[in-house]
Amino acid sequence: MTATSVATRGLTALDRCDRCGAQAYVRATLATSGGELLFCAHHAREVETKLRPQTTQWQDETSKLHEKPTFDDD
């Protein structure tokens, strides 16, 4: 059996929380099925302690919440 590394794409505004539909900032990849769950920052914090040990990847992009937007001055 060969392990395959899959590049994970960044989360965008189109990715929505599976619990409430808000913008997702965390992707959890489940160890048992390989399925993915998406969470907003609030729901990720709510389930992290219980869910994270059951994942192979916990992609946390909540730092984007603190980024200042940039505007192009054309």
C-alpha positions in Angstrom: 0.0 0.0 0.0 1.3 3.4 -0.9 0.5 6.6 1.0 -0.6 9.4 -1.3 -0.1 13.0 -0.4 -2.9 15.3 -1.5 -2.4 19.0 -1.6 -5.1 20.8 0.2 -6.5 23.9 -1.4 -7.1 27.0 0.7 -10.6 27.8 1.9 -12.5 30.5 0.1 -15.7 32.5 0.7 -17.5 29.8 -1.3 -16.7 27.2 1.4 -19.5 27.1 3.9 -19.8 25.7 7.5 -21.6 22.3 7.6 -23.4 23.4 10.8 -24.7 26.9 10.1 -23.8 27.9 6.5 -21.4 30.7 7.5 -18.0 31.0 5.8 -15.8 28.1 6.6 -12.4 28.7 8.1 -11.6 25.1 9.2 -11.5 21.8 7.2 -11.4 18.6 9.1 -10.5 15.4 7.2 -11.9 12.3 8.9 -9.5 9.4 9.5 -12.1 6.7 9.1 -13.7 7.7 5.9 -11.5 10.4 4.4 -14.5 12.6 4.3 -14.3 16.3 5.0 -16.3 18.6 7.3 -16.2 22.3 7.1 -16.7 24.7 10.0 -16.9 28.4 10.7 -14.5 29.5 13.5 -17.3 29.3 16.1 -18.3 25.8 15.4 -14.7 24.6 14.9 -13.9 25.7 18.4 -17.1 24.1 19.7 -16.2 20.6 18.2 -12.4 20.7 18.1 -11.6 18.9 21.4 -13.8 15.9 20.5 -13.4 15.8 16.7 -9.7 16.6 16.2 -8.4 13.2 17.5 -10.5 11.6 14.8 -9.0 13.5 11.9 -5.9 13.1 9.7 -5.9 16.8 9.0 -7.2 19.9 10.7 -6.7 22.8 8.3 -7.3 26.0 10.4 -7.4 29.3 8.5 -9.1 31.3 11.3 -6.1 33.7 11.1 -7.8 35.1 8.0 -10.4 36.7 10.3 -7.8 39.1 11.5 -6.3 40.1 8.1 -6.9 43.6 6.9 -8.3 43.8 3.3 -6.2 45.3 0.6 -7.5 47.4 -2.1 -5.9 48.1 -5.5 -5.7 51.7 -6.4 -5.9 51.7 -10.2 
